[in-house]
Amino acid sequence: MASSIFDMRLSGGHPALELVNTLDSRRGRWGPDFLRSFDDVLAFVERLQLIDARGLASLRERAAVDPGKAEDALARLIELREAIYSLFLAEDTDTPYPHRALSTVAEIARVGRARQTLIKANQNFVWTFPFNDPADIVHLFALSATDLLTSRSDRRRVRECKGDNCGWLFLDRSKGGRRRWCSEASCGVHSRVKRFRAHDDDR
């Protein structure tokens, strides 16, 4: 079992879903939460390779100069995480998208778009952030979530893991589109063991 942002599994298949999964469990129990500090946030985006070394160094420096801004960014990121979870859980359950969650993601993404700059990277042009404000990480994940939302017709479905004490979200890239577990090696195995033991007890 993971104990921190450094050893949590990355099973979502998309940055926005990996963010959702920084809460260890949503089914049967709640937590623990792996995003306990802004340092955890920086470690997380570094694991996902979303920001280069220069951007990470800039954000670390800004957080040290103004810890209050870093704390505000952490709180806003967690608010965004829960909004993203609500939206993609609705996709899995075929229920209406919650208006409040959609508004939260849309507003953070709107502010984020205004923060972006167009730069040349190698032979390409890319949109990026200045990464001189801890909130840029929140904007980064909001835009990642909107990209996933707006690509619904071009991608596989988002699913919720049906494992006990899980509830993580993942892109179902399985051949038949019927994957049930975030990880076959963890939740899949645990569920089969539980069924086997229950069958044994009934005999």
C-alpha distance (Angstrom), angle and dihedral (degrees) to the residues before:
residue distance angle dihedral
M1 . . .
A2 3.80 . .
S3 3.78 118.1 .
S4 3.80 103.0 -175.3
I5 3.79 146.6 10.4
F6 3.80 87.8 -87.2
D7 3.81 96.7 64.4
M8 3.81 104.3 26.3
R9 3.80 113.5 122.6
L10 3.80 117.9 -107.2
S11 3.79 100.9 -139.1
G12 3.80 104.6 139.1
G13 3.78 98.0 89.3
H14 3.81 93.1 -141.0
P15 3.84 133.2 59.0
A16 3.82 93.6 -118.8
L17 3.80 90.8 53.5
E18 3.80 92.7 44.7
L19 3.81 86.1 56.4
V20 3.81 90.6 53.3
N21 3.79 88.9 51.5
T22 3.80 94.3 57.7
L23 3.80 84.0 92.6
D24 3.79 101.0 77.4
S25 3.80 99.0 -146.4
R26 3.79 137.7 14.8
R27 3.82 100.1 163.5
G28 3.78 120.9 71.7
R29 3.78 92.7 -8.2
W30 3.81 137.6 22.1
G31 3.78 123.8 -118.0
P32 2.87 156.1 -72.0
D33 3.78 96.8 -138.0
F34 3.80 112.9 -139.0
L35 3.82 93.4 -162.0
R36 3.78 100.0 77.6
S37 3.80 99.5 140.3
F38 3.78 140.8 12.9
D39 3.81 87.6 -103.2
D40 3.81 86.7 62.1
V41 3.80 88.9 52.6
L42 3.80 91.4 52.4
A43 3.80 91.5 47.6
F44 3.79 89.5 50.1
V45 3.81 96.5 52.3
E46 3.80 88.7 44.8
R47 3.82 90.2 55.0
L48 3.80 89.3 49.9
Q49 3.83 90.3 47.2
L50 3.80 90.9 -131.5
I51 3.82 96.6 136.3
D52 3.79 128.7 38.6
A53 3.80 125.0 -124.9
R54 3.79 93.7 -95.3
G55 3.80 92.6 52.6
L56 3.80 92.1 47.5
A57 3.80 91.5 49.8
S58 3.80 90.6 50.4
L59 3.80 92.3 50.4
R60 3.81 91.9 47.6
E61 3.78 90.0 52.2
R62 3.81 92.7 48.4
A63 3.79 91.7 48.5
A64 3.81 90.9 51.5
V65 3.81 91.8 49.8
D66 3.82 94.3 46.3
P67 3.83 111.9 21.6
G68 3.80 90.2 172.7
K69 3.79 91.2 63.7
A70 3.78 90.4 49.7
E71 3.81 91.2 51.3
D72 3.80 90.7 48.8
A73 3.80 90.3 50.5
L74 3.81 90.9 51.0
A75 3.81 91.5 51.1
R76 3.80 91.8 47.5
L77 3.81 91.4 47.6
I78 3.80 91.0 54.0
E79 3.81 89.9 48.8
L80 3.81 88.4 51.2
R81 3.80 91.4 47.0
E82 3.79 92.0 56.4
A83 3.81 91.5 47.1
I84 3.81 90.6 51.6
Y85 3.80 90.0 48.6
S86 3.81 91.6 52.8
L87 3.80 92.5 49.7
F88 3.79 96.9 50.0
L89 3.80 94.0 39.8
A90 3.81 85.0 58.7
E91 3.81 88.5 53.8
D92 3.80 90.8 53.2
T93 3.81 94.2 46.9
D94 3.82 96.3 39.9
T95 3.79 91.6 -124.0
P96 3.83 127.5 137.2
Y97 3.78 115.3 -77.2
P98 3.84 108.6 -104.9
H99 3.79 108.6 -109.5
R100 3.80 96.0 -144.8
A101 3.80 93.2 51.9
L102 3.80 91.5 47.6
S103 3.81 90.9 49.9
T104 3.81 91.2 50.5
V105 3.80 93.5 51.9
A106 3.81 93.2 42.7
E107 3.80 94.3 50.3
I108 3.80 94.9 48.4
A109 3.80 90.0 46.5
R110 3.82 91.1 49.2
V111 3.80 91.4 54.7
G112 3.79 89.5 44.6
R113 3.79 93.5 54.8
A114 3.80 89.6 56.1
R115 3.83 89.0 53.2
Q116 3.80 95.3 53.8
T117 3.78 125.4 102.0
L118 3.80 128.8 -161.8
I119 3.80 113.8 -123.6
K120 3.78 137.6 170.9
A121 3.79 113.7 -111.8
N122 3.80 115.0 -175.9
Q123 3.81 103.9 -51.7
N124 3.80 95.8 -20.3
F125 3.77 139.6 71.3
V126 3.81 116.7 -128.3
W127 3.78 138.2 179.7
T128 3.79 113.3 -119.6
F129 3.78 142.5 158.4
P130 3.80 128.6 -109.2
F131 3.83 88.3 -126.9
N132 3.79 90.9 -148.1
D133 3.80 92.6 123.0
P134 3.83 126.3 54.7
A135 3.81 88.2 -134.0
D136 3.81 89.1 69.0
I137 3.80 88.1 79.8
V138 3.80 89.7 57.3
H139 3.80 90.2 50.1
L140 3.80 90.4 48.4
F141 3.81 92.4 56.8
A142 3.81 93.2 42.9
L143 3.80 90.7 55.7
S144 3.79 89.6 46.1
A145 3.81 89.1 54.5
T146 3.80 93.3 48.8
D147 3.80 90.1 50.1
L148 3.80 88.7 54.8
L149 3.80 92.7 46.0
T150 3.79 94.8 49.1
S151 3.81 93.7 47.5
R152 3.82 94.3 59.9
S153 3.81 94.7 121.4
D154 3.82 91.9 50.0
R155 3.79 101.8 47.6
R156 3.78 143.9 52.4
R157 3.78 121.8 -88.4
V158 3.80 125.0 -84.7
R159 3.81 111.6 -120.9
E160 3.78 135.3 -167.7
C161 3.80 116.3 -128.6
K162 3.80 109.4 -113.3
G163 3.79 94.1 -154.3
D164 3.80 120.5 123.8
N165 3.81 112.3 -96.3
C166 3.80 92.1 10.2
G167 3.81 128.6 82.8
W168 3.80 94.7 165.2
L169 3.80 118.1 158.2
F170 3.79 125.2 -126.6
L171 3.79 142.0 168.9
D172 3.79 106.8 -104.2
R173 3.78 103.6 -133.3
S174 3.80 94.0 159.8
K175 3.81 117.1 131.4
G176 3.80 94.6 -112.1
G177 3.79 96.2 33.8
R178 3.81 92.0 -124.3
R179 3.79 102.8 109.6
R180 3.82 111.8 148.2
W181 3.79 104.0 -176.8
C182 3.80 134.0 63.1
S183 3.80 86.0 -140.7
E184 3.78 127.4 14.1
A185 3.83 89.2 -155.6
S186 3.81 94.5 56.9
C187 3.80 118.4 18.8
G188 3.81 92.9 22.6
V189 3.80 93.5 53.0
H190 3.81 93.1 42.2
S191 3.80 91.9 52.1
R192 3.81 93.1 49.9
V193 3.81 91.5 47.8
K194 3.81 89.8 50.4
R195 3.82 91.6 50.5
F196 3.80 91.2 47.3
R197 3.81 92.1 51.3
A198 3.80 91.9 46.8
H199 3.81 89.5 50.9
D200 3.82 89.5 49.0
D201 3.82 91.3 51.2
D202 3.80 91.3 51.6
R203 3.80 92.9 56.9
